[in-house]
Amino acid sequence: MRSADRGLRTVARREFLSFLAASPYLAALALEAQQADVIGSPTDALNTLDFEEAARRKVMPGHWAYMASGVDGDVTLRANREGYSHIQLRPRRLRDATKVDMRVELFGTTYASPIFLCPTGGEKSIHADGELAVARAAKARNTLQILSTATSTSVEDVNAARGQPVWYQLYAPPSWDANVALLNRVKAAGCTVVALTVDNTTGRNSETYLRTRPKDLKQCDACHEGGPGGGPRPMTAPLAAIPGGRGTNPAMDWAFVDQLRGFWKGKLIIKGIDTREDARLAVDHGFDGILVSNHGGRSTETGRATIDALPEVVAEVAGKIPVFVDGGVRRGTDVFKALALGATAVGIGRPFLWGLGAFGQAGVDRVLEILQGELKLVMGNCGTRTVGDITRAYVQYVSK
Protein backbone atom coordinates (compact mmCIF):
# COMPACT_ATOMS: atom_id res chain seq x y z
CA MET A 1 0.00 0.00 0.00
CA ARG A 2 2.84 2.35 0.81
CA SER A 3 4.37 1.68 -2.63
CA ALA A 4 1.05 2.49 -4.29
CA ASP A 5 0.81 5.74 -2.31
CA ARG A 6 4.25 6.75 -3.44
CA GLY A 7 3.29 6.03 -7.04
CA LEU A 8 0.15 8.15 -6.78
CA ARG A 9 2.12 11.01 -5.25
CA THR A 10 4.69 10.80 -8.05
CA VAL A 11 1.98 10.96 -10.73
CA ALA A 12 0.27 13.85 -8.98
CA ARG A 13 3.56 15.75 -8.68
CA ARG A 14 4.27 15.24 -12.38
CA GLU A 15 0.80 16.44 -13.32
CA PHE A 16 1.19 19.53 -11.11
CA LEU A 17 4.57 20.37 -12.63
CA SER A 18 3.09 19.92 -16.11
CA PHE A 19 0.31 22.33 -15.14
CA LEU A 20 2.86 24.90 -13.95
CA ALA A 21 4.90 24.57 -17.15
CA ALA A 22 1.80 25.05 -19.30
CA SER A 23 0.31 27.92 -17.28
CA PRO A 24 0.31 31.17 -19.32
CA TYR A 25 -0.15 33.14 -16.10
CA LEU A 26 2.98 31.74 -14.52
CA ALA A 27 4.85 32.13 -17.79
CA ALA A 28 3.90 35.80 -17.83
CA LEU A 29 5.11 36.17 -14.26
CA ALA A 30 8.42 34.55 -15.16
CA LEU A 31 8.84 36.83 -18.17
CA GLU A 32 8.00 39.87 -16.07
CA ALA A 33 10.57 38.84 -13.47
CA GLN A 34 13.17 38.34 -16.18
CA GLN A 35 12.44 41.74 -17.72
CA ALA A 36 12.65 43.37 -14.31
CA ASP A 37 16.25 42.21 -14.11
CA VAL A 38 17.20 44.05 -17.31
CA ILE A 39 18.68 47.47 -16.61
CA GLY A 40 16.80 50.47 -17.99
CA SER A 41 19.64 52.98 -17.87
CA PRO A 42 23.44 52.94 -17.56
CA THR A 43 23.25 54.12 -13.96
CA ASP A 44 21.32 50.98 -13.02
CA ALA A 45 24.31 48.78 -13.85
CA LEU A 46 26.35 47.47 -10.93
CA ASN A 47 28.87 45.60 -13.09
CA THR A 48 29.71 45.21 -16.77
CA LEU A 49 27.70 41.98 -17.09
CA ASP A 50 24.50 43.94 -16.40
CA PHE A 51 24.77 45.44 -19.90
CA GLU A 52 24.79 42.13 -21.77
CA GLU A 53 21.08 41.33 -21.75
CA ALA A 54 20.09 44.97 -22.26
CA ALA A 55 22.25 45.07 -25.38
CA ARG A 56 21.04 41.70 -26.67
CA ARG A 57 17.48 43.00 -26.73
CA LYS A 58 18.40 46.04 -28.82
CA VAL A 59 21.05 44.82 -31.26
CA MET A 60 19.89 43.12 -34.48
CA PRO A 61 19.93 39.33 -33.97
CA GLY A 62 22.43 38.63 -36.74
CA HIS A 63 24.83 41.28 -35.48
CA TRP A 64 24.48 40.02 -31.94
CA ALA A 65 25.16 36.43 -32.97
CA TYR A 66 28.29 37.51 -34.82
CA MET A 67 29.66 39.55 -31.91
CA ALA A 68 28.78 37.11 -29.13
CA SER A 69 30.11 33.91 -30.71
CA GLY A 70 33.53 32.31 -30.87
CA VAL A 71 34.76 29.58 -33.22
CA ASP A 72 34.26 25.82 -33.37
CA GLY A 73 32.69 24.88 -30.02
CA ASP A 74 33.42 28.23 -28.30
CA VAL A 75 35.92 26.50 -26.02
CA THR A 76 38.50 29.28 -26.27
CA LEU A 77 35.83 31.93 -25.77
CA ARG A 78 34.90 30.31 -22.46
CA ALA A 79 38.53 29.66 -21.51
CA ASN A 80 39.34 33.37 -21.76
CA ARG A 81 36.77 34.15 -19.11
CA GLU A 82 37.32 31.11 -16.90
CA GLY A 83 41.08 31.64 -16.83
CA TYR A 84 40.72 34.50 -14.37
CA SER A 85 38.83 32.31 -11.89
CA HIS A 86 41.96 30.20 -11.39
CA ILE A 87 43.99 33.15 -10.15
CA GLN A 88 43.66 34.37 -6.57
CA LEU A 89 44.69 37.68 -5.04
CA ARG A 90 47.24 38.01 -2.22
CA PRO A 91 46.37 41.38 -0.65
CA ARG A 92 48.80 43.24 1.60
CA ARG A 93 47.25 45.12 4.49
CA LEU A 94 47.82 48.32 6.48
CA ARG A 95 49.04 50.39 3.56
CA ASP A 96 47.81 53.90 2.86
CA ALA A 97 45.09 53.63 0.22
CA THR A 98 44.09 57.31 0.12
CA LYS A 99 46.15 58.18 -2.95
CA VAL A 100 45.65 55.36 -5.44
CA ASP A 101 46.93 56.43 -8.86
CA MET A 102 45.80 54.32 -11.85
CA ARG A 103 47.48 56.44 -14.54
CA VAL A 104 49.76 54.82 -17.12
CA GLU A 105 51.96 56.22 -19.85
CA LEU A 106 51.86 54.37 -23.16
CA PHE A 107 54.28 55.50 -25.85
CA GLY A 108 54.42 59.03 -24.48
CA THR A 109 50.70 59.55 -23.79
CA THR A 110 49.24 59.38 -20.30
CA TYR A 111 45.88 57.67 -19.80
CA ALA A 112 43.60 57.58 -16.74
CA SER A 113 44.01 53.83 -16.30
CA PRO A 114 45.64 50.78 -17.92
CA ILE A 115 42.25 49.71 -19.33
CA PHE A 116 41.92 50.19 -23.09
CA LEU A 117 39.24 49.63 -25.74
CA CYS A 118 40.09 46.86 -28.19
CA PRO A 119 39.56 47.20 -31.94
CA THR A 120 36.18 45.79 -32.98
CA GLY A 121 34.92 46.02 -36.54
CA GLY A 122 31.75 47.70 -37.75
CA GLU A 123 30.61 49.25 -34.48
CA LYS A 124 27.66 50.89 -36.25
CA SER A 125 26.20 47.39 -36.44
CA ILE A 126 25.92 47.56 -32.65
CA HIS A 127 24.66 51.16 -32.38
CA ALA A 128 23.95 53.89 -34.93
CA ASP A 129 26.64 56.16 -33.44
CA GLY A 130 29.22 53.38 -33.62
CA GLU A 131 32.86 54.35 -33.31
CA LEU A 132 32.03 58.00 -32.64
CA ALA A 133 30.12 57.08 -29.48
CA VAL A 134 33.03 54.93 -28.36
CA ALA A 135 35.52 57.72 -29.09
CA ARG A 136 33.53 60.28 -27.11
CA ALA A 137 33.30 57.95 -24.13
CA ALA A 138 37.02 57.23 -24.40
CA LYS A 139 37.70 60.97 -24.39
CA ALA A 140 35.50 61.52 -21.34
CA ARG A 141 37.31 58.74 -19.41
CA ASN A 142 40.77 59.46 -20.91
CA THR A 143 40.97 55.91 -22.23
CA LEU A 144 43.07 54.47 -25.05
CA GLN A 145 40.99 53.47 -28.06
CA ILE A 146 42.28 51.16 -30.81
CA LEU A 147 40.40 51.49 -34.09
CA SER A 148 39.77 48.48 -36.32
CA THR A 149 40.69 48.41 -40.00
CA ALA A 150 37.07 47.27 -40.44
CA THR A 151 35.76 50.46 -38.85
CA SER A 152 32.39 51.73 -40.05
CA THR A 153 33.53 55.34 -39.45
CA SER A 154 36.54 57.07 -40.98
CA VAL A 155 39.74 57.31 -38.96
CA GLU A 156 39.69 61.09 -39.42
CA ASP A 157 36.25 61.42 -37.85
CA VAL A 158 37.12 59.07 -35.00
CA ASN A 159 40.28 61.02 -34.18
CA ALA A 160 38.28 64.25 -34.17
CA ALA A 161 35.71 62.76 -31.77
CA ARG A 162 38.44 61.32 -29.53
CA GLY A 163 40.31 64.63 -29.46
CA GLN A 164 43.63 62.90 -30.16
CA PRO A 165 44.85 60.15 -32.50
CA VAL A 166 43.73 56.63 -31.72
CA TRP A 167 45.94 53.58 -32.22
CA TYR A 168 45.19 51.85 -35.49
CA GLN A 169 44.77 48.10 -35.88
CA LEU A 170 46.02 46.83 -39.24
CA TYR A 171 44.52 43.87 -41.05
CA ALA A 172 47.27 43.75 -43.68
CA PRO A 173 45.68 43.46 -47.15
CA PRO A 174 47.29 41.12 -49.72
CA SER A 175 48.64 43.98 -51.86
CA TRP A 176 51.71 45.82 -50.55
CA ASP A 177 50.59 48.95 -52.39
CA ALA A 178 47.31 48.77 -50.49
CA ASN A 179 49.24 48.56 -47.21
CA VAL A 180 51.25 51.63 -48.16
CA ALA A 181 48.16 53.61 -49.12
CA LEU A 182 46.36 52.60 -45.95
CA LEU A 183 49.28 53.46 -43.68
CA ASN A 184 49.83 56.78 -45.41
CA ARG A 185 46.23 57.67 -44.79
CA VAL A 186 46.28 56.82 -41.08
CA LYS A 187 49.61 58.63 -40.74
CA ALA A 188 48.09 61.74 -42.33
CA ALA A 189 45.20 61.43 -39.88
CA GLY A 190 47.72 61.69 -37.03
CA CYS A 191 47.97 58.07 -35.91
CA THR A 192 51.41 57.16 -34.60
CA VAL A 193 50.80 53.63 -33.31
CA VAL A 194 49.81 50.69 -35.54
CA ALA A 195 48.86 47.23 -34.27
CA LEU A 196 49.42 44.50 -36.85
CA THR A 197 46.91 41.67 -36.35
CA VAL A 198 48.36 38.23 -37.10
CA ASP A 199 45.96 35.74 -35.49
CA ASN A 200 43.22 35.64 -38.12
CA THR A 201 44.78 35.61 -41.57
CA THR A 202 43.04 32.54 -43.00
CA GLY A 203 39.47 33.03 -41.80
CA ARG A 204 37.60 31.15 -39.07
CA ASN A 205 34.99 28.48 -38.43
CA SER A 206 32.20 30.58 -36.88
CA GLU A 207 30.01 27.61 -36.02
CA THR A 208 27.94 29.18 -33.24
CA TYR A 209 27.27 32.27 -35.34
CA LEU A 210 26.09 30.15 -38.26
CA ARG A 211 23.76 28.23 -35.94
CA THR A 212 22.29 31.24 -34.12
CA ARG A 213 22.01 33.92 -36.80
CA PRO A 214 18.57 34.52 -38.35
CA LYS A 215 17.51 32.01 -40.98
CA ASP A 216 16.25 34.78 -43.27
CA LEU A 217 19.33 36.78 -44.29
CA LYS A 218 17.55 39.25 -46.58
CA GLN A 219 17.70 41.84 -43.80
CA CYS A 220 21.51 41.69 -44.06
CA ASP A 221 21.50 43.16 -47.58
CA ALA A 222 20.50 46.52 -46.13
CA CYS A 223 23.72 47.03 -44.21
CA HIS A 224 26.31 44.61 -45.61
CA GLU A 225 28.18 44.38 -48.84
CA GLY A 226 28.22 40.79 -50.03
CA GLY A 227 25.80 39.57 -47.37
CA PRO A 228 26.64 38.56 -43.77
CA GLY A 229 30.29 39.04 -42.94
CA GLY A 230 30.75 41.70 -45.61
CA GLY A 231 31.72 45.27 -44.81
CA PRO A 232 29.16 47.72 -43.42
CA ARG A 233 27.50 49.94 -46.00
CA PRO A 234 28.19 52.76 -46.57
CA MET A 235 31.83 51.83 -46.03
CA THR A 236 33.73 54.90 -44.85
CA ALA A 237 36.77 53.02 -43.59
CA PRO A 238 40.15 53.73 -45.23
CA LEU A 239 40.05 50.44 -47.11
CA ALA A 240 37.05 51.53 -49.16
CA ALA A 241 39.03 53.88 -51.39
CA ILE A 242 42.10 51.66 -51.78
CA PRO A 243 42.32 49.25 -54.74
CA GLY A 244 43.08 45.76 -53.46
CA GLY A 245 42.54 46.89 -49.89
CA ARG A 246 39.93 44.33 -48.91
CA GLY A 247 40.79 41.05 -47.22
CA THR A 248 43.82 39.88 -45.25
CA ASN A 249 47.05 38.38 -46.47
CA PRO A 250 47.28 34.62 -45.79
CA ALA A 251 50.89 34.66 -47.02
CA MET A 252 51.97 37.16 -44.36
CA ASP A 253 55.26 36.10 -42.71
CA TRP A 254 58.26 37.56 -40.86
CA ALA A 255 59.69 38.85 -44.14
CA PHE A 256 56.50 40.91 -44.54
CA VAL A 257 57.00 42.15 -40.97
CA ASP A 258 60.48 43.37 -41.88
CA GLN A 259 59.09 45.18 -44.90
CA LEU A 260 56.38 46.77 -42.77
CA ARG A 261 58.85 47.70 -40.05
CA GLY A 262 61.06 49.38 -42.64
CA PHE A 263 58.16 51.44 -44.00
CA TRP A 264 56.27 52.44 -40.85
CA LYS A 265 58.34 54.87 -38.79
CA GLY A 266 55.87 55.14 -35.91
CA LYS A 267 55.34 52.64 -33.10
CA LEU A 268 54.46 49.15 -34.28
CA ILE A 269 52.94 46.48 -32.08
CA ILE A 270 51.89 42.95 -32.94
CA LYS A 271 48.46 41.63 -31.97
CA GLY A 272 47.86 37.90 -31.63
CA ILE A 273 51.06 36.51 -30.08
CA ASP A 274 50.50 33.70 -27.55
CA THR A 275 53.83 31.85 -27.25
CA ARG A 276 57.34 32.57 -26.03
CA GLU A 277 58.79 31.50 -29.39
CA ASP A 278 56.84 34.14 -31.33
CA ALA A 279 57.44 36.70 -28.59
CA ARG A 280 61.19 36.25 -29.11
CA LEU A 281 60.78 36.71 -32.86
CA ALA A 282 58.64 39.82 -32.33
CA VAL A 283 61.44 41.42 -30.33
CA ASP A 284 64.05 40.34 -32.87
CA HIS A 285 62.05 41.85 -35.75
CA GLY A 286 61.72 45.25 -34.13
CA PHE A 287 58.21 45.42 -32.73
CA ASP A 288 57.63 48.07 -30.07
CA GLY A 289 55.04 46.04 -28.17
CA ILE A 290 53.11 42.76 -28.07
CA LEU A 291 49.38 42.30 -27.55
CA VAL A 292 48.68 38.80 -26.24
CA SER A 293 45.35 38.00 -27.88
CA ASN A 294 43.38 35.16 -29.45
CA HIS A 295 40.86 37.48 -31.09
CA GLY A 296 38.42 37.11 -28.21
CA GLY A 297 38.24 33.37 -28.86
CA ARG A 298 37.29 34.11 -32.47
CA SER A 299 40.27 32.88 -34.49
CA THR A 300 41.74 29.46 -33.63
CA GLU A 301 40.13 27.06 -31.15
CA THR A 302 43.24 26.72 -28.99
CA GLY A 303 41.33 26.14 -25.75
CA ARG A 304 43.93 28.30 -24.04
CA ALA A 305 43.12 31.52 -22.22
CA THR A 306 45.15 34.63 -22.99
CA ILE A 307 45.72 35.17 -19.26
CA ASP A 308 47.43 31.74 -19.24
CA ALA A 309 49.58 32.65 -22.25
CA LEU A 310 50.58 36.02 -20.80
CA PRO A 311 53.28 34.91 -18.31
CA GLU A 312 55.44 33.08 -20.85
CA VAL A 313 55.34 36.02 -23.25
CA VAL A 314 56.24 38.44 -20.46
CA ALA A 315 59.10 36.20 -19.32
CA GLU A 316 60.50 35.93 -22.84
CA VAL A 317 60.30 39.66 -23.51
CA ALA A 318 62.07 40.35 -20.21
CA GLY A 319 61.09 44.01 -20.10
CA LYS A 320 62.49 44.91 -23.52
CA ILE A 321 59.08 46.03 -24.83
CA PRO A 322 55.65 46.40 -23.22
CA VAL A 323 53.21 43.48 -23.27
CA PHE A 324 49.46 44.03 -23.44
CA VAL A 325 46.65 41.48 -23.09
CA ASP A 326 42.95 41.16 -23.90
CA GLY A 327 40.28 38.45 -23.71
CA GLY A 328 37.77 37.57 -21.01
CA VAL A 329 38.16 40.72 -18.89
CA ARG A 330 34.94 41.58 -17.08
CA ARG A 331 36.05 42.94 -13.68
CA GLY A 332 38.55 45.35 -12.21
CA THR A 333 40.03 42.37 -10.38
CA ASP A 334 40.67 40.74 -13.77
CA VAL A 335 42.61 43.82 -14.82
CA PHE A 336 44.61 43.69 -11.56
CA LYS A 337 45.45 40.00 -12.10
CA ALA A 338 46.68 40.67 -15.64
CA LEU A 339 48.80 43.58 -14.45
CA ALA A 340 50.25 41.39 -11.69
CA LEU A 341 51.25 38.81 -14.31
CA GLY A 342 53.17 41.43 -16.25
CA ALA A 343 50.73 43.20 -18.57
CA THR A 344 51.38 46.90 -19.15
CA ALA A 345 47.75 47.54 -20.10
CA VAL A 346 44.61 45.42 -20.40
CA GLY A 347 42.00 45.51 -23.18
CA ILE A 348 38.24 44.99 -23.15
CA GLY A 349 36.04 44.15 -26.12
CA ARG A 350 32.60 42.67 -25.57
CA PRO A 351 31.87 44.64 -22.35
CA PHE A 352 32.10 48.02 -24.06
CA LEU A 353 30.13 46.65 -27.03
CA TRP A 354 27.39 45.65 -24.58
CA GLY A 355 27.38 49.17 -23.22
CA LEU A 356 27.34 50.59 -26.74
CA GLY A 357 24.51 48.35 -27.88
CA ALA A 358 22.39 49.05 -24.83
CA PHE A 359 22.82 52.81 -24.43
CA GLY A 360 25.32 54.20 -26.93
CA GLN A 361 27.98 56.57 -25.62
CA ALA A 362 26.46 56.62 -22.15
CA GLY A 363 26.72 52.84 -21.95
CA VAL A 364 30.38 52.76 -22.96
CA ASP A 365 31.10 55.55 -20.48
CA ARG A 366 29.44 53.62 -17.65
CA VAL A 367 31.32 50.41 -18.51
CA LEU A 368 34.60 52.32 -18.25
CA GLU A 369 33.48 54.01 -15.04
CA ILE A 370 32.66 50.66 -13.45
CA LEU A 371 35.91 48.98 -14.44
CA GLN A 372 38.05 51.95 -13.45
CA GLY A 373 36.22 52.14 -10.13
CA GLU A 374 36.67 48.43 -9.48
CA LEU A 375 40.36 48.59 -10.34
CA LYS A 376 40.89 51.52 -7.99
CA LEU A 377 39.17 49.59 -5.19
CA VAL A 378 41.21 46.43 -5.61
CA MET A 379 44.44 48.41 -5.90
CA GLY A 380 43.69 50.11 -2.59
CA ASN A 381 42.59 46.94 -0.87
CA CYS A 382 45.69 45.06 -2.05
CA GLY A 383 48.03 47.80 -0.89
CA THR A 384 49.23 48.98 -4.31
CA ARG A 385 49.24 52.76 -4.73
CA THR A 386 50.36 52.84 -8.38
CA VAL A 387 50.09 50.47 -11.33
CA GLY A 388 53.83 49.97 -11.13
CA ASP A 389 53.44 48.60 -7.59
CA ILE A 390 51.37 45.66 -8.86
CA THR A 391 53.66 42.61 -9.14
CA ARG A 392 53.48 38.83 -9.32
CA ALA A 393 53.62 38.76 -5.51
CA TYR A 394 49.98 39.85 -5.39
CA VAL A 395 48.54 36.76 -7.13
CA GLN A 396 48.73 33.00 -7.00
CA TYR A 397 47.40 30.21 -9.20
CA VAL A 398 45.03 27.54 -7.97
CA SER A 399 44.69 24.10 -9.52
CA LYS A 400 42.02 23.81 -12.23
Buried (B, 14 or more C-beta within 10 A) or exposed (E): EEEEEEEEEEEEEEEEEEEEEEEEEEEEEEEEEEEEEBBEEBEEBEBBEBBBBBBBEBBBEBBBBBBBBBBBEBBBBBBBBEBBEBBEBEEEEEEEBEEBBBEBEBBEBEBBBBBBBBBBBBBBBBBEBBBBBBBBBBBBBBBBBBBBBBBBBBBBBBBBBBEBBBBBBBBBBBBBEBBBBBBEBBBEBEBBBBBBBBBBBEEBBBBBBEEBBEEEEEEBEEBBBEEBBBBBBEBBBBBBEBEBBBBBBEEBEEEBBEEBBEEBEBBBBBBBBBBBEBBBBBBEBEBBBBBBBBBBBBBBBBBBBBBBBBBBBBEBBEEEBBBBBBBBBBBBBBBBBBBBBBBBBBBBBBBBBBBBBBBBBBBBBBBBBBBBEBBBBBBBBBBBBEBEBBEEEBBEEEEE
